[in-house]
Amino acid sequence: MAKMANTLKELDRSAEENCKKSRDFLSDGRFEEALAAYGEADEAWRKMADLLLEKGKEDSGKRVS
């Protein structure tokens, strides 16, 4: 569980950094670079969602009805 938490924190940090880069690029009129940075943030968020979805599936399989 600690490994997953660390991975989620790292992915979140990466996404936030890329969003900040995107805003900076946009304010400088560097649209291609802004789009690429937003794409990297999106990828990090998708990885986070996948990890959480898999964790949810694992947890639901452990429930006893």
N, C-alpha and C positions, 0 to 999 in steps of 0.2 A: 504494500500500500504506500509506503514512503517513497518508493521509486516512482510510482505513478504520480504522486503529489509533486515530486520534484520535476517530473517531465511536464506536468500541467503548468507549473510555475514558469518553467523555461519557455514553453510555447506562448504563454500569456505575455511574458516579457518581450519576446520576439515580435509578437503581433503589435503590442503597444509601440515598440520602437519603430516598426515599419509604418504605422499610422502617423507617427510624428514626422518621420522622413517624408511621407507623402504630403502632409500639410506644408512642410518646408518647400518641397519641390513645387507644389501648386502655387505657393506665394511667389516663387521665383519664375513662374511660367514654364517650368520644366515638366510638361504634361506626360511625356512618355515615361520618364523616371518615376513620376508620381503613380502612374498606373501600375508599373512594375512593383513598386513598394506596396501598394494596396493588394496586389496579387499575392505577395509573400505573406502579408498579414492574413489574408483570406485562407491561405494554405495552413497557416498555424492554427487558426480557429477551427478549420475542418478536422485537423488532426486531434485537437482537443475534443471536439464533438465525437469523433470516432472512438477515442479512448473511453469517454464517459458512457457511450452507448454500449461498448463491450463490457464495461464494468457493470452496467445495469443488467445486461443479459446474464452475466455470471451470478450476480446477486439474486436475480429472479429464479435461476435454476437451483439455488440453494434453499429456497423457501419450501417449507413443508405445509401441504394443505390439509 
